Amino acid sequence: MTTLHSRIGFEIELIAPPGSSRRTLADRLAGDLDGHVTRTFHTDSEPSLVPGMGHFWHLTPGYVVSDARGRPVAELVDDVTLVDDLRRDHEEARVGPSTHARPAEAVPTDDRSYRVLSDDPRLLRLVARHSSPDTPFDRALDEAAALFGSTVETVGTVRRLRDGAGSSIALASALAAGRERPCEIVTPPLVADHETCLERLLGPARELGFMVPVEAAVHLHLDGAPFRSVAAFSNLVRLFSWWHDPLRAVLGTNPACTRLAPLPSALVELVGSTDPRGTGQVDDWSQLQAAAAATGLTKYADVNLTALVTDRPVRDTVEVRILPGTLDAADLTRRAGLVERLLARCLEAEPVPRPTNANAHGAEVELLELARAADPAGLVLSAEATARGRR
């Protein structure tokens, strides 16, 4: 068993078997814990087919599982990147299965399983704040309509909300076929017994027939506060840029995973000027924050550093996004342990070095040696020291 030392939040992408859904797993987990399930709205974005519009924002059904004492255990939500398994199943339903798979049972109709879309995330947040996720579809958006002094019109199978001037605010429509099956398990920050806690979630998922999707990944969220300095932030960039290929190889990154990319080259060049053995052009944290934010940094990279370049992040974490999907808690914590050690190395004063071995296998061995030389307890001590400084 791998012992992890840090506060870590996990995001684990799974898919329910045909005839099941993320609600099925939510009910099972709550039953095991004598807890309960609360329906919620999950906010995400999806590509738009409208010319000139990059994407829509939407609300979809999610489920918060709490234990018998009301403490959150996990949130189960949709993930729009999980599509290949659904596409294959739809094709098999049309032309017949390619294997002797058991016919899928019909998913029970749920008049609360719909999505709400808008082209403005600010309006969508307002709609979500004034709408209950328990509202049935035939009354969807009515609560928000009262806020805008308007009414909801029904156009075919869509409910549309406009303001008094006729401008579109949001619309509600049925979920696309199969969209109840993608299931991203989002845990609260785990502080101890990580593997045991994860097994309590993944064991029931395996028993219910949940699978690892084609595009699956696991994301780790670690406290961002210790990395809010020029030296630590620069080391993170060095680690995930200079060691990009060895990291992906050693962690077993899923090549089918989407929304991954190297860090912007402008950010890597910027960090070159923070090396104390170099020119020292950027030696102020606020200055580095502003400069890094202007490099095109996004969350959809191998490591999400966007929280660090603002003083008011929604969630102050470093998000490592390149772990492969899994239903094995021991495998997951083993990989997380390697990440934990490497992030602890980033907190050391000495800059993270470049690989010296041009051979791919040699570079991977160097990376493992870099991790072995680091003390994961340093990550915990830095987080605790930062927390004390804020009090």
Summary of the structure (lengths in Angstrom):
residues: 391
radius of gyration: 22.7
end to end distance: 34.6
largest distance: 66.2
contacts: 1225
relative contact order: 0.15
helix: 37%
strand: 21%
